Amino acid sequence: MGKAVSKLSKDDLNQLRQKTYFDKRELQQWYKGFLRDCPSGQLSEEEFSKVFKQFFPFGDPTDYCHYLFKLFDTDNSKYIDFKEFIIALSITSRGDIDQKLEWSFRLYDLDKSGKVGYANVLRVIQAIYKMIGPMVQLPEDEKDPELRAAKLFKQLEKDPSVDYLEFDDFKRLAQIDPSLVNSLSAYDGLV
């Protein structure tokens, strides 16, 4: 792979200004930082995971990063380019609650079917718990991934052994479970 272009083209800037909540100056700054960290202009899953390990030194973010990486890598190229990165960052940091919910739902929708079964919810929650490690105190009814996953289905009066969650269920869940909305809004104003 050759070295990436050091500046965004005018067309790329205009396109990203339409697709994100960043202005021209912010996009140029993010691009400069992205190229500093990824001189090739592409971020591999391994490099992506290394970044998370800095933020979660007491846990193992590898599994969570795998799911998150697949969500960022919209063209399935096995790399995240700047456009994929900045669009995801824009949604997670500045998107409205519906955009964040839809993005989060897609994280759990591992097979991209539009429906999320208990097994997928459990896999993602296990990855989250593994990432945060033992440093976070959790409520008794969420002390392990199985309890948290079952709680989500129970809050929606769904049977985890046969029912699925669809996006509308996820939206209802956000109204029922304040911790879900809090986690989606954790990055508001930081970027």
Secondary structure as the mmCIF struct_conf table of DSSP 4:
data_model
#
loop_
_struct_conf.conf_type_id
_struct_conf.id
_struct_conf.beg_label_comp_id
_struct_conf.beg_label_asym_id
_struct_conf.beg_label_seq_id
_struct_conf.end_label_comp_id
_struct_conf.end_label_asym_id
_struct_conf.end_label_seq_id
HELX_LH_PP_P HELX_LH_PP_P1 GLY A 2 VAL A 5
BEND BEND1 SER A 6 LYS A 7
HELX_RH_AL_P HELX_RH_AL_P1 LYS A 10 LYS A 19
BEND BEND2 THR A 20 TYR A 21
HELX_RH_AL_P HELX_RH_AL_P2 LYS A 24 ASP A 37
TURN_TY1_P TURN_TY1_P1 PRO A 39 SER A 40
BEND BEND3 GLY A 41 GLY A 41
STRN STRN1 GLN A 42 LEU A 43
HELX_RH_AL_P HELX_RH_AL_P3 GLU A 45 PHE A 55
TURN_TY1_P TURN_TY1_P2 PRO A 57 PHE A 58
BEND BEND4 GLY A 59 GLY A 59
HELX_RH_AL_P HELX_RH_AL_P4 THR A 62 PHE A 72
TURN_TY1_P TURN_TY1_P3 THR A 74 ASP A 75
BEND BEND5 SER A 77 TYR A 79
STRN STRN2 ILE A 80 ASP A 81
HELX_RH_AL_P HELX_RH_AL_P5 PHE A 82 ARG A 94
BEND BEND6 GLY A 95 GLY A 95
HELX_RH_AL_P HELX_RH_AL_P6 ILE A 97 TYR A 108
TURN_TY1_P TURN_TY1_P4 LEU A 110 ASP A 111
BEND BEND7 SER A 113 GLY A 114
STRN STRN3 VAL A 116 GLY A 117
HELX_RH_AL_P HELX_RH_AL_P7 TYR A 118 ILE A 132
HELX_RH_3T_P HELX_RH_3T_P1 GLY A 133 MET A 135
BEND BEND8 VAL A 136 VAL A 136
HELX_RH_3T_P HELX_RH_3T_P2 GLU A 140 GLU A 142
BEND BEND9 LYS A 143 ASP A 144
HELX_RH_AL_P HELX_RH_AL_P8 PRO A 145 GLN A 155
TURN_TY1_P TURN_TY1_P5 LEU A 156 GLU A 157
TURN_TY1_P TURN_TY1_P6 PRO A 160 VAL A 162
STRN STRN4 TYR A 164 LEU A 165
HELX_RH_AL_P HELX_RH_AL_P9 PHE A 167 ILE A 176
HELX_RH_AL_P HELX_RH_AL_P10 PRO A 178 LEU A 184
TURN_TY1_P TURN_TY1_P7 SER A 185 LEU A 190
#
